[in-house]
Amino acid sequence: MGDNQNSNMPSESDLNCLPIVTLKQMLETTPRMLTSHQLDALGFKFQKAFRRACLSGEMDRIKLFLEGLPDQLTPISKRLLADRTALSWAAHGGQVAVIDYICFRQHDSDFMGYDYDAGLAVLAALDALREGRSILGEKDGVEFSDDAASSSMAVVYQVAIETKSLDLIAVLEDRIAAALDQQIAYQMRHRNRG
């Protein structure tokens, strides 16, 4: 497991700079059996590259990291999908398409933290903005259950308020609605059973 295995491990520069086709081919040569230490070290490199790609809007690289990694690297993809700091970087970079792509792939627990009241409050804030009632620059009563980093929704919303970006709030609308619809359907199914 010495030098030969380490030579097949991508560097941080590889993850950031190689063309996607070349990077994908390189990742296919990653050893099938990785120690937890190797996986953690590689995961840290991926995390840095993923955040950078989110900031700059490199959608092909983001898609590769979340959906195109070989089987032995899928634990890394799962961690990246839940990386709220990466979403914050995307929001600060104004990368609406990146935020939409990531949020629609997250489980409700990562996206909303099951804070459906906050989701409704974000939708109400968006409606107020569309009606010309400015809330940007204010908290406007949207309170998140634990802290501002408790969910992807909270992270993006906080950046939207800081940067006064209606687009960042609007990108959350469909994902919040989907989560709320799913929760309502779940409650109705369980109510009918009882």
N, CA, C and O of each residue as an XYZ file, in Angstrom:
776
protein
N       0.816     -1.204      0.000
C       0.000      0.000      0.000
C       0.846      1.248      0.000
O       0.339      2.315      0.347
N       2.067      1.175     -0.359
C       2.973      2.305     -0.255
C       2.808      3.324     -1.346
O       1.721      3.858     -1.563
N       3.915      3.593     -2.043
C       3.976      4.683     -3.005
C       3.024      4.513     -4.172
O       2.487      5.503     -4.668
N       2.797      3.289     -4.627
C       1.926      3.061     -5.774
C       0.510      3.543     -5.496
O      -0.119      4.151     -6.362
N       0.001      3.277     -4.287
C      -1.348      3.735     -3.964
C      -1.406      5.247     -3.850
O      -2.353      5.865     -4.336
N      -0.415      5.852     -3.220
C      -0.418      7.308     -3.062
C      -0.256      8.018     -4.392
O      -0.734      9.142     -4.548
N       0.408      7.389     -5.357
C       0.581      8.029     -6.660
C      -0.747      8.081     -7.422
O      -0.904      8.893     -8.335
N      -1.692      7.229     -7.057
C      -3.003      7.236     -7.704
C      -3.999      8.152     -7.004
O      -5.165      8.218     -7.395
N      -3.547      8.853     -5.979
C      -4.425      9.765     -5.243
C      -4.326     11.157     -5.866
O      -3.222     11.661     -6.071
N      -5.454     11.780     -6.168
C      -5.403     13.116     -6.772
C      -4.904     14.153     -5.769
O      -5.162     14.059     -4.569
N      -4.193     15.127     -6.284
C      -3.733     16.229     -5.449
C      -4.829     17.301     -5.413
O      -5.799     17.237     -6.168
N      -4.663     18.262     -4.546
C      -5.608     19.374     -4.488
C      -5.618     20.126     -5.815
O      -6.672     20.546     -6.292
N      -4.451     20.291     -6.399
C      -4.348     20.958     -7.699
C      -5.099     20.181     -8.779
O      -5.775     20.775     -9.618
N      -4.977     18.840     -8.756
C      -5.708     18.008     -9.716
C      -7.212     18.258     -9.597
O      -7.899     18.457    -10.599
N      -7.711     18.246     -8.371
C      -9.152     18.408     -8.139
C      -9.644     19.776     -8.574
O     -10.781     19.910     -9.027
N      -8.808     20.788     -8.443
C      -9.197     22.158     -8.797
C      -9.020     22.483    -10.273
O      -9.805     23.243    -10.841
N      -7.989     21.910    -10.899
C      -7.564     22.425    -12.203
C      -7.696     21.485    -13.394
O      -7.834     21.943    -14.528
N      -7.657     20.177    -13.153
C      -7.713     19.267    -14.293
C      -9.045     19.398    -15.026
O     -10.083     19.613    -14.401
N      -9.013     19.268    -16.353
C     -10.278     19.201    -17.088
C     -11.109     18.037    -16.553
O     -10.558     17.028    -16.112
N     -12.413     18.175    -16.591
C     -13.322     17.207    -15.977
C     -13.098     15.791    -16.516
O     -13.063     14.838    -15.739
N     -12.950     15.645    -17.820
C     -12.761     14.312    -18.411
C     -11.485     13.678    -17.871
O     -11.476     12.498    -17.518
N     -10.415     14.452    -17.807
C      -9.134     13.955    -17.305
C      -9.236     13.602    -15.827
O      -8.733     12.567    -15.391
N      -9.888     14.468    -15.063
C     -10.051     14.225    -13.630
C     -10.875     12.964    -13.390
O     -10.534     12.152    -12.530
N     -11.942     12.801    -14.138
C     -12.786     11.605    -13.986
C     -11.974     10.337    -14.263
O     -12.092      9.351    -13.535
N     -11.156     10.364    -15.306
C     -10.305      9.214    -15.619
C      -9.314      8.955    -14.489
O      -9.073      7.803    -14.128
N      -8.746     10.005    -13.934
C      -7.792      9.855    -12.842
C      -8.468      9.250    -11.612
O      -7.903      8.378    -10.951
N      -9.674      9.717    -11.310
C     -10.381      9.225    -10.127
C     -10.735      7.744    -10.260
O     -10.836      7.031     -9.262
N     -10.922      7.294    -11.485
C     -11.211      5.868    -11.714
C     -10.030      4.985    -11.326
O     -10.203      3.791    -11.085
N      -8.825      5.564    -11.263
C      -7.642      4.787    -10.882
C      -7.375      4.848     -9.378
O      -6.396      4.276     -8.897
N      -8.237      5.534     -8.639
C      -8.079      5.594     -7.186
C      -8.193      4.181     -6.628
O      -9.073      3.422     -7.035
N      -7.309      3.825     -5.699
C      -7.362      2.466     -5.133
C      -8.759      2.117     -4.617
O      -9.445      2.965     -4.045
N      -9.170      0.881     -4.819
C     -10.496      0.417     -4.392
C     -10.616      0.338     -2.880
O     -11.686      0.583     -2.322
N      -9.534      0.001     -2.228
C      -9.541     -0.121     -0.774
C      -8.739      1.031     -0.179
O      -7.524      1.114     -0.361
N      -9.418      1.903      0.522
C      -8.765      3.035      1.171
C      -8.917      2.902      2.682
O      -9.959      2.479      3.181
N      -7.871      3.267      3.391
C      -7.979      3.295      4.844
C      -8.828      4.496      5.229
O      -9.017      5.403      4.419
N      -9.331      4.512      6.433
C     -10.131      5.661      6.878
C      -9.282      6.929      6.871
O      -9.789      8.013      6.585
N      -7.997      6.798      7.181
C      -7.096      7.962      7.155
C      -6.956      8.497      5.724
O      -7.011      9.707      5.505
N      -6.773      7.593      4.753
C      -6.664      8.020      3.355
C      -7.955      8.674      2.876
O      -7.922      9.696      2.189
N      -9.086      8.085      3.239
C     -10.376      8.631      2.827
C     -10.598     10.010      3.449
O     -11.095     10.915      2.779
N     -10.234     10.178      4.721
C     -10.367     11.480      5.373
C      -9.465     12.528      4.728
O      -9.893     13.658      4.492
N      -8.217     12.156      4.443
C      -7.280     13.092      3.822
C      -7.761     13.488      2.428
O      -7.702     14.657      2.048
N      -8.231     12.512      1.683
C      -8.759     12.793      0.354
C     -10.045     13.618      0.448
O     -10.269     14.518     -0.361
N     -10.879     13.310      1.428
C     -12.110     14.072      1.634
C     -11.835     15.543      1.910
O     -12.573     16.412      1.446
N     -10.772     15.829      2.668
C     -10.403     17.214      2.946
C     -10.011     17.945      1.660
O     -10.378     19.104      1.467
N      -9.266     17.268      0.781
C      -8.888     17.866     -0.505
C     -10.135     18.133     -1.352
O     -10.273     19.196     -1.957
N     -11.038     17.150     -1.383
C     -12.277     17.321     -2.136
C     -13.099     18.477     -1.588
O     -13.656     19.266     -2.351
N     -13.173     18.575     -0.269
C     -13.962     19.644      0.353
C     -13.458     21.020     -0.078
O     -14.251     21.895     -0.427
N     -12.153     21.206     -0.052
C     -11.593     22.495     -0.468
C     -11.887     22.781     -1.937
O     -12.249     23.901     -2.297
N     -11.729     21.765     -2.785
C     -11.996     21.939     -4.211
C     -13.483     22.169     -4.472
O     -13.849     22.969     -5.332
N     -14.336     21.467     -3.728
C     -15.783     21.610     -3.880
C     -16.224     23.027     -3.512
O     -17.014     23.640     -4.229
N     -15.723     23.534     -2.415
C     -16.082     24.893     -1.997
C     -15.640     25.916     -3.033
O     -16.367     26.859     -3.344
N     -14.459     25.720     -3.554
C     -13.961     26.635     -4.585
C     -14.856     26.570     -5.830
O     -15.186     27.600     -6.418
N     -15.243     25.361     -6.223
C     -16.114     25.192     -7.393
C     -17.482     25.828     -7.139
O     -18.074     26.406     -8.051
N     -17.982     25.727     -5.919
C     -19.268     26.348     -5.581
C     -19.180     27.864     -5.669
O     -20.101     28.506     -6.174
N     -18.105     28.437     -5.194
C     -17.922     29.887     -5.244
C     -17.873     30.397     -6.678
O     -18.462     31.427     -7.005
N     -17.158     29.656     -7.533
C     -16.974     30.119     -8.910
C     -18.043     29.600     -9.872
O     -18.094     30.020    -11.028
N     -18.905     28.680     -9.395
C     -19.995     28.188    -10.233
C     -19.577     27.140    -11.240
O     -20.190     27.045    -12.303
N     -18.564     26.351    -10.951
C     -18.095     25.304    -11.861
C     -19.021     24.088    -11.774
O     -18.718     23.107    -11.095
N     -20.127     24.172    -12.458
C     -21.182     23.166    -12.344
C     -20.708     21.766    -12.755
O     -21.090     20.789    -12.111
N     -19.904     21.642    -13.786
C     -19.436     20.313    -14.205
C     -18.595     19.660    -13.109
O     -18.707     18.456    -12.876
N     -17.763     20.438    -12.444
C     -16.925     19.903    -11.373
C     -17.804     19.515    -10.174
O     -17.588     18.477     -9.548
N     -18.778     20.346     -9.871
C     -19.702     20.066     -8.763
C     -20.468     18.778     -9.035
O     -20.589     17.929     -8.152
N     -20.982     18.628    -10.249
C     -21.711     17.409    -10.609
C     -20.826     16.176    -10.516
O     -21.276     15.124    -10.063
N     -19.584     16.293    -10.935
C     -18.663     15.164    -10.827
C     -18.472     14.786     -9.358
O     -18.526     13.607     -9.009
N     -18.252     15.772     -8.506
C     -18.004     15.502     -7.086
C     -19.222     14.903     -6.389
O     -19.075     14.087     -5.479
N     -20.413     15.297     -6.805
C     -21.617     14.812     -6.127
C     -22.205     13.544     -6.750
O     -22.833     12.752     -6.048
N     -22.012     13.344     -8.042
C     -22.669     12.227     -8.710
C     -21.749     11.317     -9.522
O     -22.168     10.234     -9.929
N     -20.517     11.731     -9.761
C     -19.685     10.986    -10.689
C     -18.469     10.312    -10.103
O     -17.624      9.817    -10.849
N     -18.354     10.277     -8.786
C     -17.182      9.652     -8.180
C     -17.315      8.134     -8.192
O     -18.423      7.602     -8.125
N     -16.182      7.439     -8.277
C     -16.242      5.968     -8.205
C     -16.766      5.520     -6.845
O     -16.741      6.277     -5.875
N     -17.233      4.294     -6.792
C     -17.888      3.759     -5.587
C     -17.092      3.959     -4.304
O     -17.668      4.286     -3.267
N     -15.792      3.771     -4.360
C     -14.992      3.876     -3.142
C     -14.942      5.305     -2.597
O     -14.519      5.521     -1.461
N     -15.370      6.275     -3.397
C     -15.345      7.678     -2.960
C     -16.738      8.227     -2.655
O     -16.873      9.414     -2.359
N     -17.776      7.391     -2.720
C     -19.128      7.894     -2.450
C     -19.295      8.454     -1.035
O     -20.119      9.351     -0.858
N     -18.565      7.981     -0.017
C     -18.694      8.654      1.287
C     -18.297     10.139      1.218
O     -18.843     10.971      1.944
N     -17.353     10.450      0.347
C     -16.938     11.842      0.171
C     -18.079     12.635     -0.457
O     -18.377     13.747     -0.021
N     -18.718     12.071     -1.475
C     -19.848     12.758     -2.122
C     -20.950     13.073     -1.126
O     -21.528     14.159     -1.157
N     -21.241     12.130     -0.245
C     -22.296     12.333      0.746
C     -21.958     13.481      1.693
O     -22.828     14.278      2.045
N     -20.699     13.563      2.101
C     -20.283     14.666      2.981
C     -20.341     16.002      2.262
O     -20.747     17.007      2.846
N     -19.938     16.020      0.995
C     -19.961     17.267      0.233
C     -21.382     17.782      0.051
O     -21.622     18.987      0.116
N     -22.320     16.876     -0.176
C     -23.711     17.273     -0.382
C     -24.274     18.014      0.833
O     -25.131     18.886      0.687
N     -23.803     17.674      2.007
C     -24.301     18.300      3.239
C     -23.421     19.466      3.710
O     -23.633     19.978      4.809
N     -22.453     19.891      2.915
C     -21.499     20.937      3.309
C     -22.150     22.320      3.215
O     -22.244     22.902      2.134
N     -22.587     22.825      4.343
C     -23.256     24.133      4.371
C     -22.292     25.283      4.072
O     -22.702     26.322      3.554
N     -21.026     25.096      4.394
C     -20.044     26.135      4.076
C     -19.922     26.292      2.567
O     -19.791     27.410      2.068
N     -19.965     25.182      1.834
C     -19.914     25.255      0.372
C     -21.116     26.031     -0.165
O     -20.982     26.819     -1.102
N     -22.285     25.809      0.426
C     -23.475     26.568      0.007
C     -23.323     28.048      0.329
O     -23.747     28.905     -0.447
N     -22.725     28.343      1.460
C     -22.477     29.741      1.806
C     -21.549     30.386      0.779
O     -21.767     31.523      0.361
N     -20.518     29.654      0.380
C     -19.609     30.172     -0.636
C     -20.351     30.388     -1.958
O     -20.138     31.395     -2.633
N     -21.213     29.452     -2.323
C     -21.996     29.603     -3.554
C     -22.897     30.839     -3.456
O     -23.023     31.603     -4.413
N     -23.512     31.020     -2.304
C     -24.393     32.178     -2.110
C     -23.603     33.482     -2.192
O     -24.037     34.432     -2.845
N     -22.451     33.532     -1.538
C     -21.608     34.735     -1.606
C     -21.115     34.986     -3.021
O     -20.865     36.131     -3.397
N     -20.972     33.927     -3.810
C     -20.569     34.075     -5.209
C     -21.732     34.347     -6.140
O     -21.540     34.518     -7.344
N     -22.961     34.389     -5.582
C     -24.148     34.638     -6.406
C     -24.475     33.482     -7.338
O     -25.078     33.693     -8.390
N     -24.094     32.276     -6.975
C     -24.260     31.104     -7.836
C     -25.615     30.441     -7.598
O     -25.703     29.395     -6.955
N     -26.653     31.055     -8.118
C     -28.021     30.595     -7.927
C     -28.223     29.172     -8.463
O     -28.870     28.350     -7.813
N     -27.679     28.885     -9.632
C     -27.846     27.546    -10.219
C     -27.179     26.474     -9.355
O     -27.699     25.364     -9.235
N     -26.052     26.793     -8.765
C     -25.351     25.851     -7.892
C     -26.195     25.571     -6.650
O     -26.351     24.420     -6.243
N     -26.730     26.620     -6.059
C     -27.565     26.467     -4.859
C     -28.777     25.603     -5.173
O     -29.101     24.688     -4.416
N     -29.444     25.887     -6.275
C     -30.612     25.116     -6.689
C     -30.247     23.643     -6.887
O     -30.952     22.756     -6.405
N     -29.162     23.388     -7.584
C     -28.722     22.024     -7.872
C     -28.450     21.251     -6.577
O     -28.908     20.120     -6.416
N     -27.714     21.858     -5.672
C     -27.341     21.177     -4.429
C     -28.559     20.970     -3.540
O     -28.779     19.868     -3.036
N     -29.345     22.010     -3.344
C     -30.483     21.926     -2.414
C     -31.497     20.879     -2.846
O     -32.075     20.202     -1.996
N     -31.726     20.729     -4.142
C     -32.696     19.740     -4.599
C     -32.190     18.310     -4.451
O     -32.965     17.364     -4.596
N     -30.917     18.141     -4.168
C     -30.372     16.806     -3.959
C     -30.249     16.459     -2.483
O     -29.954     15.317     -2.131
N     -30.470     17.429     -1.634
C     -30.343     17.196     -0.199
C     -31.610     16.604      0.395
O     -32.717     16.827     -0.093
N     -31.415     15.855      1.444
C     -32.529     15.365      2.240
C     -33.089     16.554      3.027
O     -32.361     17.504      3.317
N     -34.366     16.503      3.367
C     -34.983     17.600      4.124
C     -34.223     17.934      5.402
O     -34.158     19.098      5.797
N     -33.654     16.935      6.044
C     -32.938     17.194      7.300
C     -31.720     18.078      7.077
O     -31.367     18.863      7.958
N     -31.068     17.971      5.922
C     -29.950     18.857      5.608
C     -30.444     20.194      5.074
O     -29.906     21.246      5.419
N     -31.471     20.146      4.233
C     -31.952     21.389      3.629
C     -32.670     22.279      4.636
O     -32.348     23.462      4.746
N     -33.628     21.741      5.366
C     -34.446     22.539      6.279
C     -34.177     22.257      7.748
O     -34.533     23.056      8.614
N     -33.563     21.148      8.022
C     -33.434     20.746      9.417
C     -34.799     20.452     10.022
O     -34.961     20.503     11.242
N     -35.781     20.146      9.179
C     -37.174     19.912      9.590
C     -37.791     21.142     10.265
O     -38.735     21.019     11.046
N     -37.256     22.319      9.959
C     -37.784     23.562     10.514
C     -38.800     24.137      9.522
O     -38.535     25.121      8.832
N     -39.965     23.494      9.474
C     -40.975     23.878      8.487
C     -41.540     25.265      8.760
O     -41.934     25.958      7.822
N     -41.589     25.685     10.015
C     -42.044     27.037     10.334
C     -41.111     28.078      9.720
O     -41.567     29.084      9.175
N     -39.813     27.836      9.809
C     -38.855     28.758      9.200
C     -39.010     28.762      7.680
O     -38.877     29.805      7.039
N     -39.290     27.593      7.110
C     -39.526     27.522      5.670
C     -40.711     28.375      5.256
O     -40.656     29.084      4.251
N     -41.787     28.303      6.036
C     -42.954     29.150      5.759
C     -42.604     30.626      5.910
O     -43.068     31.457      5.130
N     -41.790     30.953      6.907
C     -41.392     32.346      7.125
C     -40.537     32.862      5.963
O     -40.665     34.020      5.566
N     -39.680     32.020      5.425
C     -38.866     32.425      4.273
C     -39.774     32.672      3.068
O     -39.580     33.645      2.340
N     -40.758     31.806      2.854
C     -41.703     32.026      1.747
C     -42.496     33.313      1.945
O     -42.746     34.039      0.983
N     -42.890     33.599      3.174
C     -43.614     34.847      3.467
C     -42.714     36.055      3.209
O     -43.169     37.066      2.674
N     -41.453     35.953      3.583
C     -40.510     37.045      3.336
C     -40.340     37.276      1.839
O     -40.257     38.417      1.386
N     -40.289     36.196      1.081
C     -40.168     36.315     -0.369
C     -41.401     36.986     -0.959
O     -41.281     37.845     -1.832
N     -42.582     36.601     -0.491
C     -43.814     37.253     -0.954
C     -43.794     38.740     -0.640
O     -44.193     39.555     -1.472
N     -43.334     39.102      0.554
C     -43.254     40.519      0.935
C     -42.324     41.281     -0.003
O     -42.629     42.401     -0.413
N     -41.200     40.678     -0.338
C     -40.262     41.317     -1.260
C     -40.883     41.505     -2.639
O     -40.718     42.551     -3.267
N     -41.588     40.499     -3.096
C     -42.206     40.588     -4.422
C     -43.302     41.654     -4.461
O     -43.575     42.241     -5.508
N     -43.918     41.891     -3.319
C     -44.951     42.923     -3.238
C     -44.353     44.312     -3.017
O     -45.085     45.293     -2.882
N     -43.039     44.392     -2.979
C     -42.388     45.685     -2.828
C     -42.115     46.092     -1.396
O     -41.601     47.183     -1.148
N     -42.449     45.239     -0.457
C     -42.142     45.522      0.944
C     -40.744     44.996      1.223
O     -40.531     43.786      1.295
N     -39.808     45.891      1.376
C     -38.417     45.483      1.537
C     -38.161     44.909      2.922
O     -38.519     45.506      3.937
N     -37.537     43.740      2.943
C     -37.100     43.154      4.204
C     -35.593     42.979      4.192
O     -34.995     42.621      5.206
N     -34.979     43.233      3.041
C     -33.550     42.997      2.935
C     -32.799     43.935      3.873
O     -33.076     45.133      3.938
N     -31.858     43.371      4.583
C     -31.106     44.126      5.573
C     -31.692     43.976      6.962
O     -31.134     44.486      7.934
N     -32.814     43.278      7.061
C     -33.458     43.042      8.348
C     -33.576     41.539      8.570
O     -33.448     40.758      7.627
N     -33.813     41.145      9.778
C     -34.063     39.723     10.059
C     -35.510     39.378      9.719
O     -35.799     38.237      9.357
N     -36.416     40.337      9.828
C     -37.833     40.221      9.469
C     -38.536     39.008     10.083
O     -39.389     38.388      9.449
N     -38.180     38.688     11.286
C     -38.932     37.667     11.985
C     -38.640     36.241     11.590
O     -39.224     35.328     12.173
N     -37.758     36.000     10.620
C     -37.417     34.634     10.260
C     -36.373     34.153     11.260
O     -35.225     34.599     11.257
N     -36.801     33.241     12.105
C     -35.898     32.698     13.106
C     -35.725     31.216     12.841
O     -36.687     30.488     12.600
N     -34.484     30.793     12.893
C     -34.166     29.395     12.642
C     -33.953     28.700     13.971
O     -33.450     29.297     14.923
N     -34.340     27.431     14.029
C     -34.426     26.693     15.279
C     -33.160     26.727     16.124
O     -33.239     27.078     17.302
N     -32.015     26.384     15.588
C     -30.814     26.319     16.412
C     -29.925     27.537     16.211
O     -29.749     28.347     17.122
N     -29.383     27.657     15.048
C     -28.523     28.789     14.728
C     -28.569     29.031     13.234
O     -29.239     28.307     12.497
N     -27.854     30.053     12.789
C     -27.909     30.433     11.377
C     -27.318     29.365     10.458
O     -27.574     29.391      9.255
N     -26.550     28.445     10.984
C     -25.969     27.389     10.152
C     -26.662     26.049     10.376
O     -26.102     24.998     10.065
N     -27.885     26.085     10.918
C     -28.582     24.850     11.255
C     -29.099     24.098     10.039
O     -29.408     22.911     10.136
N     -29.199     24.764      8.901
C     -29.692     24.114      7.691
C     -29.171     24.869      6.474
O     -28.723     26.011      6.580
N     -29.236     24.222      5.331
C     -28.833     24.882      4.092
C     -29.731     26.077      3.804
O     -29.263     27.126      3.361
N     -31.019     25.909      4.057
C     -31.971     26.997      3.852
C     -31.564     28.218      4.679
O     -31.564     29.338      4.168
N     -31.219     28.009      5.943
C     -30.839     29.105      6.825
C     -29.562     29.787      6.345
O     -29.461     31.013      6.368
N     -28.595     28.992      5.914
C     -27.323     29.551      5.449
C     -27.545     30.449      4.232
O     -27.057     31.578      4.189
N     -28.278     29.942      3.252
C     -28.519     30.730      2.030
C     -29.343     31.967      2.352
O     -29.056     33.048      1.838
N     -30.358     31.827      3.191
C     -31.197     32.970      3.551
C     -30.368     34.055      4.241
O     -30.522     35.238      3.938
N     -29.499     33.661      5.155
C     -28.684     34.650      5.865
C     -27.771     35.412      4.899
O     -27.618     36.627      5.025
N     -27.173     34.718      3.947
C     -26.333     35.393      2.954
C     -27.190     36.312      2.093
O     -26.762     37.414      1.750
N     -28.394     35.873      1.741
C     -29.297     36.703      0.932
C     -29.616     38.011      1.650
O     -29.648     39.072      1.027
N     -29.850     37.935      2.948
C     -30.149     39.142      3.719
C     -28.912     40.042      3.788
O     -29.010     41.256      3.611
N     -27.756     39.439      4.044
C     -26.507     40.217      4.123
C     -26.186     40.907      2.808
O     -25.757     42.061      2.799
N     -26.392     40.210      1.704
C     -26.015     40.739      0.393
C     -27.170     41.437     -0.318
O     -27.007     41.947     -1.426
N     -28.339     41.456      0.327
C     -29.540     42.076     -0.236
C     -29.878     41.495     -1.614
O     -30.094     42.231     -2.577
N     -29.917     40.163     -1.687
C     -30.137     39.467     -2.951
C     -31.467     38.728     -2.954
O     -31.610     37.689     -2.309
N     -32.425     39.259     -3.673
C     -33.716     38.603     -3.840
C     -33.562     37.268     -4.565
O     -34.270     36.308     -4.257
N     -32.637     37.204     -5.529
C     -32.429     35.968     -6.293
C     -32.061     34.795     -5.396
O     -32.489     33.667     -5.643
N     -31.272     35.051     -4.355
C     -30.863     33.968     -3.462
C     -32.030     33.451     -2.634
O     -32.099     32.260     -2.330
N     -32.942     34.337     -2.270
C     -34.124     33.884     -1.539
C     -35.063     33.146     -2.494
O     -35.622     32.104     -2.152
N     -35.225     33.700     -3.689
C     -36.138     33.108     -4.668
C     -35.715     31.702     -5.069
O     -36.575     30.869     -5.354
N     -34.408     31.411     -5.100
C     -33.951     30.083     -5.501
C     -34.392     29.023     -4.492
O     -34.475     27.843     -4.832
N     -34.670     29.428     -3.274
C     -35.108     28.481     -2.251
C     -36.584     28.105     -2.369
O     -37.012     27.083     -1.833
N     -37.353     28.923     -3.064
C     -38.810     28.794     -3.084
C     -39.295     27.404     -3.498
O     -40.075     26.788     -2.771
N     -38.855     26.907     -4.638
C     -39.341     25.612     -5.119
C     -38.924     24.471     -4.195
O     -39.686     23.529     -3.981
N     -37.711     24.560     -3.650
C     -37.228     23.492     -2.767
C     -37.998     23.498     -1.453
O     -38.331     22.435     -0.929
N     -38.287     24.683     -0.912
C     -39.084     24.769      0.313
C     -40.481     24.223      0.047
O     -41.006     23.440      0.839
N     -41.081     24.634     -1.067
C     -42.428     24.155     -1.410
C     -42.450     22.636     -1.539
O     -43.394     21.992     -1.081
N     -41.423     22.054     -2.156
C     -41.364     20.593     -2.301
C     -41.274     19.921     -0.929
O     -41.932     18.907     -0.691
N     -40.466     20.479     -0.029
C     -40.337     19.902      1.317
C     -41.644     20.021      2.088
O     -42.044     19.089      2.786
N     -42.306     21.159      1.966
C     -43.578     21.351      2.660
C     -44.648     20.410      2.106
O     -45.409     19.818      2.871
N     -44.708     20.269      0.786
C     -45.673     19.349      0.175
C     -45.443     17.918      0.642
O     -46.391     17.192      0.940
N     -44.194     17.527      0.701
C     -43.859     16.170      1.143
C     -44.261     15.973      2.605
O     -44.786     14.920      2.966
N     -44.022     16.966      3.434
C     -44.384     16.864      4.851
C     -45.901     16.796      5.031
O     -46.395     16.017      5.846
N     -46.630     17.598      4.282
C     -48.095     17.587      4.365
C     -48.634     16.227      3.929
O     -49.517     15.669      4.580
N     -48.102     15.694      2.825
C     -48.531     14.377      2.354
C     -48.229     13.306      3.398
O     -49.043     12.409      3.618
N     -47.084     13.390      4.032
C     -46.708     12.433      5.077
C     -47.687     12.506      6.246
O     -48.141     11.477      6.747
N     -48.008     13.721      6.676
C     -48.935     13.883      7.795
C     -50.325     13.372      7.451
O     -50.990     12.771      8.295
N     -50.768     13.603      6.227
C     -52.101     13.131      5.822
C     -52.141     11.602      5.773
O     -53.133     11.002      6.186
N     -51.092     10.971      5.282
C     -51.057      9.512      5.244
C     -51.126      8.936      6.648
O     -51.842      7.964      6.887
N     -50.394      9.524      7.570
C     -50.373      9.005      8.938
C     -51.648      9.345      9.704
O     -52.047      8.603     10.601
N     -52.274     10.436      9.366
C     -53.548     10.798     10.004
C     -54.624      9.818      9.578
O     -55.434      9.389     10.400
N     -54.642      9.456      8.293
C     -55.643      8.525      7.763
C     -55.489      7.119      8.332
O     -56.465      6.372      8.413
N     -54.271      6.752      8.726
C     -54.029      5.438      9.287
C     -54.518      5.352     10.732
O     -54.892      4.282     11.214
N     -54.507      6.492     11.410
C     -54.824      6.514     12.841
C     -56.256      6.549     13.115
O     -56.661      6.571     14.277
